[in-house]
Amino acid sequence: MEKLLALNILKSWNFWEHDIETGIPRRFYSERIAALLNESEISIVIETGIRRAGKSFIARQVAKSLIEKGFPKNRILIINLEDERLIDRSYASLLKMYDVYKENFNPDKSSIVIVDEAQEVDGWERFVRGLSEKGEAKFIVTGSSSKLLDSEYSTLLSGRQVVVYVHTLNLLEYQKFAGADGNAGRFIAEGGFPAIALSASKEDIASNYFNTIILKDVIQRFRIQKQDELIRLAKFYITSVGSRITFNSVSKFLKLSVKTAYNFSHYLGKSYLIFFVDRFSFSIKAQDNSPKKVYSTDNAFPSMLGVNPIEIRGRLLENAIASMLYMISRHEKDFHFYYWYENNKEVDFVMKDKRKYEIVQVAYSVEDEKTRSREVSALLDCANRLNLGEAEIVTMGYSGEELINGIRVSYKKASDWIEEKLDHYGFR
C-alpha cells in the first residue's frame, strides 16, 4: 500500500481533521469499555457479538467520549478493516498503516488503537500483541463472530484482554432509537438491530443480515461444503424458537447425519445467530443429556423468514425474553438461566443469580382459562420443587397477583418486567 493512499484512507476513518459519525449513544457499552481501558493491567478490549449489532459505532463512541474529556485526537487511531478500498488485507498492511499514522500524527506518544472487524485480516493478533507488549498502544478490537475468542488467540494475546459482548438493542435502547414508534409490541415483532429500528425497509435489512452472517461467519469461516443443508438448518431453528430439540431429532426431521446436525448447530452458535438453553437439573449429567431449547439472538429473523408474527406472537415474546436473559448472562458471571421440564409440564425460564432462584412463565395472553391454568400449574410444580414462595407470569397486557397454595403468582406486563430486569442489571 502506498503511503499517500494509506494516509488518505486513515484520515477518512479518524477524528483528526473532521468529525465522524458515532450514532446514538449506547452508554452501557461505551462507558464500560472506557473504564476497562483505564485499568493498567488491561491492554486489549475485544468487542464481539452478532454482526451489525453496533460494535463499530460503540468503539467510535468510546473514542469520541475520550476526546471530549481532553484526550488528544492524534493519539487515537481507527483502522476499519471492512473498508472496500483495502485491497490488501494482511499483517503487513496493518503495520504499514500504523507506521504511516506514527510518522504523520503521533511519533512519540502511546496510542489507543481501534481495529474494526479484525477477523478480516490473518495475523491481526500478532499486530495487537506486539504493540501492546511494547506499551505503545491499548486496543479496542471488534469482530462479528466468536472467532476472536478462539483459544489460540487468547494464548497469543497473553491474557491481557477482556471481552465485552455486544448485543442488539435492548428494549430501553430500542425506545431511544425508534422514538415515538418504540413500543414493546414493535420491539418484540421486529427485533433490536439498530439499523432496523431506524429504517422503514426492515425485512430487507434482516434478510441481508441473515445471508451475510451465513456466508461470512459460517460458510467461509468453517469452509462449509453442504451449504444448502446449513441454510435449511438455520431457517429451521429460527422458525422453531422456543422449541425443545435434540440433534437426533433434528437430523431425522431434516434428513441430515447426526454429526452434521451437531457440527452445523455449533457453527451457527459461533456466529451468534442462535443460542441454546439447557434444561434445569441439579444433575449435570441429566442436564447434558436432556433436549435443549433453541432461540434466535434477535427477533428480526423469524419475521424475515415469512413467519406471520401474529401466529407466533407468544413464541416471539418468549424469544425476546430469552435473548435478553442471554445478554445478561454474557455480562454477569453469576447469572445463569435454564428451562424446566418435568412430568410433561414446562416452565420457560429458571433464573439463577448466585444462590437465588426466580422462575417465570411467558404467555402472550392469559385470558383463556385453559392457558392460564396450564401455565400456573407448571409454575406451582416448579416452585415447590425449588422451594420458592413466588413465581411470575409475563404477558403482553395483564398485571395482577394471586396467592395459590401458599405461592404468590404475579402477572406482569412484558414491558414492565423487561425494564425491571434491565434496570436491575444496569443496562440503561
N, C-alpha and C positions, 0 to 999 in steps of 0.2 A: 504493500500500500504506500503510495506517495505521501510525503509529509504534508503537502498543501491540501490534498484531498482529506487526509486524516484530520487535519486541523479544522477544516470547514465542517466536516461531519460532527466532530466533537463540539464545536461551537453551537450547532443546532440542537444538541441534546441538553446543553447545560445552561445554568443561570448566569454565566459570566458576563454576557453582553445584552441579555434580554430576559424577560420573564418567560417561564414555560408553564404549560397547563398542568395543574395539580388536582383538579377535580374537587368534588365535595369532600370536606374533611371526614376521615374515619379515625377519630382520636383514640379509640381503644387500641388500635394497632400502632398508629404513628407515635403516640406517647410512650407506649411500651418499648418500641424499638429504639427510640431516642434514649430512654433510660438505660437500656442494655448497652448501648454504645458508650455510655458514660462510665460503665464499670471497667476498671483497669484490667481485670482478668479475662474479659471478653473482647475478642478482636473481630469476630465474624458473626453476623446475624443472618440466618438463612430464612427467607420468606418462602413458604411452599403452600400449595393448595391448588384447587381446581383452576384450570385455565380460565382467564377473563374474570376472575373474582375481584381484581383490583390491586394486585400486588405492586405493579409498576407505579400506579398513582400513589399508593401508600408510601413507597420508597421516596418519591418526589416530595410528598408532603413532609416527610422527615427532613429532607434537605431544606425545604422552604422554611420550616419552623426553626431550624438551626441558624439559617441566615437571618431570620427576623430577630433572633436573640443575639446577633452580633458575630456569629461565626463567619469568617471571610469566605466569599463566594469562590475565590480561586483555590480554596482548599477542599472543595467538593468536586468530585469527578463522577459523571454519569456516563456509563457505556451501555448502549442499547443494542444488544446482540440480535434482535429481530429486525433491525433496520435493513430494508432491501438493498440499500447502497453498499452493504458489506458483502462483496462478492467472496472475499477470502475470510472465512471464519475459522481461525486457528489460534493456537497458543502464541505463535509468532506475531499474528496481527494484534492480539491483546497487548503484548509487550511493546509493539510499535506505537499503538495509541497511547499507552501510558507514557512512553518516552517523549512523544510529541507534547503531551499535556505538561509533563515536568519541565521540559525545555521552554515552553511558552508561557506557562501560567503559575507554576509553583515549584521552582527549582530546589528549594531548601527546607520546606516545611512538611510535616506529616499531613496525610490526607484522609478524607472519608470517601471511599470509592463504592459506587453502586454498580454492580454488574447485573444487568437486567436480562432475564431469560438465559441464565448461564448454561443450561443444558444444550444450547445451540453450538457450543464450542468444546471439542475434546481438549482437555488439558486446562480447563478453567481453574480446577482445584490447585494445580501447581502454581499458577499465576497468583491466586489468592494466598496460598500458604507462604510462598516466597516473600511477598511484600509484608504480610502480617508478622512473620517471624523476624524480619529485619526491623520491625517497628515503624515502617514507613507509612502504613495505612491501616485503617479499620474498614471493614467491608459490610455492605448490605448486599446479599446475593439473593436474587429472586429466581424461581423456577416453577414450571407448570406441571410437574409430576414429582412423585416421591423418589425419582432417580437421584435427586440431590442428597437424599438421606441414606443412600446405599452405604453399606458398611465400609467399602473400600475408600469412599470419600471421607467418611468420618475419621478413619485412621489417618489418612493423608493430611487432614486439617488439624491434627494434633490435639483434638479435644477442646479447642478454644472457641468453639462455635455454639450458638444457641439457636434453636429452631422456633420460629413463630409461624403457626398455621393460620393462613388467611382464608376465611370462609366467604361465601357470598353474603349479601346484605342480610342482617337480621331484621326483625320487624321494625325496631326503632330506627335503624338506619334507612330502611326502605321508606318509611314515612317522611324522612328528610329528603330523600331523593325524588320521590313521586309527588310530594306536595299534597294538594287537596285530594288527589286520587289515591293516596297511600293508605287505604284502609286494609284491615286484616283479611277481608274476603278476597281482595285482588292479590294481596301478597301470597295467600295460600294457592290461588289459581295460577299465578304466573311466575312465582319464584322470586329470587333475590339477586339475580345478576344485575350489576349496576347499569349496564347499557340497556337492558330490557326495561328496567324501571324508568329510564329516561326516554324511551323510544316508543313510537307507535307501531313499528314493524316487529313485534315481539316474537312471533312464531318463526319468522325468517332468521332472526338472530339466534334463537335457540337451536334451530336446525343446523345453522352454520357452526355453532359451538360444538354440538354433538359430533358432527362429521370431522371437525378439526381434532377434537380430543381422541376420537377413534383412530384417525390416521397418524397423528404426530406422537401421541402419548402412549399408544398401544401398538398399532401395526408396525410403525417404523422403529420404535424403541425395542420391541420384543421380536421383531422380524417374523411377523405372523404370515404364514402361507395360506391358511384356511380362513381367508378374510370374510367370506360370506357367513361362515359359521360363527365367527366372532360377533359380527353385526347382529345376527339373529339372537344370540345370547344376550347382548347388551339391550336390545329392544325388549326381549322377554322380561328381563329384570326390571327395566324402567316402567313397564306396564303392569308389573306384578308387585308394586311397592306394598309393604306390609304383609307379604305372604311368607309362610314358612317353607323353606326349601332344603333339600339335600342335594348333593352333587349327583347321587344316583338317580334321584327323581328327575332332575334337570336333564341328565344325559338321555334318559328314556324318552322324555317328552319331546326333546329337540333332536333326538337321534344322533347324539354325539357320544364319543367314548367318555368314560368317567374321567380319565386323565385329562382329556381336552376340556371338559366342563370345569374341572378343578383349576387347571392352569389358566384358562381364559378368565375365569372368575377372579383369580388372584391378580391378573394383569389389569382388569377393569377397576379393581380396588386400588391398585397402584396409581392409576390415572386420576383418582378421586371422583370418578363418575358415579360410583356406587359404594355402599358400605354394608357390612353385615352386623347383625346384633345377635349375641348369644342368648340361649335360654338360661334363665336363672336356676342355679342349683348350688347347694353347699358342697357338692362333689365336683371337683374339676373334671374328673373323668366323665361323669354324666353330662356335664356342660359341653365338653368337647364332642361327645358322641350324639348330641341332640341336633335336630334341624336348626338352622339359623333363619332369621328373618332378614329380608333384603330391602334396602331403601335406596332411593336416589339422593345424591347430595343436594340437589336443588329441584324444586317443583316445576321448573321451566320445562323439563324434559318429558314428563308424562303427557302434558298438554300438547307439546310439539309433535309427539308421535301419533296424534289423531285420537287420543282418548278423550271422550267428552268429559270435561271437568265436573259437570253436574252428576254424571253417572258414577263417578268415583270420588265425589267430594269428601266422603268420610275417610277414604284412604289418603287423599291429598292432605287433609288436616293431620292425620297420623304421621304422614311423611314429613310435613313441615316441623312437627314437634320432634320427631326422631332426628331430623337434620340439626335442629337447634341443640339437642342433647349431645349429638356427636361433636358439634363445635365446642360446647362447654368441656367435654371430655378431653379435647385436644389441648386445652389450656389449664385445666385443673387436674393435677396428677392423682388426687384422692377421689375424683368423681368418676363413677362407672355406671353404666345403665344396661339393662337386660330386658327381655320379655319373660313372662311367667306362664307356664302351661302345665296343668295337672288335671287329670280326670275330665278331659275334654273341655276344660274351662281355661280361658286365656285372659291375662291382664297385659295390656300393651307395654307398659314400662314399669320396671322396678329400678329406682334410682338409689344408688349407694354413695354417700359422701362421708368418707371416713367410716364411722360405725353407725351412721344414721341412715335409715331406710325411708323412702317415700314410694308410694305406689299410685299410679294414675292410669285411668282408662280414658280412651279417646272415642267420642261418639259425636258425629255431626249434630245429631238431634236426639233427645230422649223423650220426645212427645209420645212415641209409640210405647205402650206399656210393655210389650214383649221385649223390645230393645232395652228399655230401662231395667227390666227385671234381669235380663241376661247379663248386662254389664255389672249390675250391683252384685249379683250372685257370685260372679268370679272375683270381684274385689273383696267381698267378705271372706271367701275361702283363702285368698292370698294374705289378707290382713291377719287372719287367725294363724296362718302358717308362720308368718313373720312376727307374730305377737305385737301387732300395731293397733293403735286405738283410733286411727283415722285413715281415710282414703279420699282420693279426688277423682272426679269425672270432668273432663274438659269437653265443652260443647261450643257450638258457634253462637248460641244466643241465650242460653238459660243459666241462671245462677240461683243458688239456694243451698239449703243444708237440711239433712235429716239424720236422726240417730236410729240405727238399725242394729239390734242385738248388741248394744253397747259400743258400736263402732260409728264414729261420726263420718258421714259421707257428704263431702262438699261438692257442689256443682259450680264450675267456674267458666266464665266466658273465655274463649281461646285467647282473645287479645289481652285480657287482664292477666291470665295465667302466664302467658309468654312474657309479657312486660315484667311481671313479678320475678320470674326466673332470670331474665336478662339483668335486671337491677341488682338482684342478689349477688350475681357473679361479676358485676362491674362492666357489663357490655353496653354502656351508654355511649 
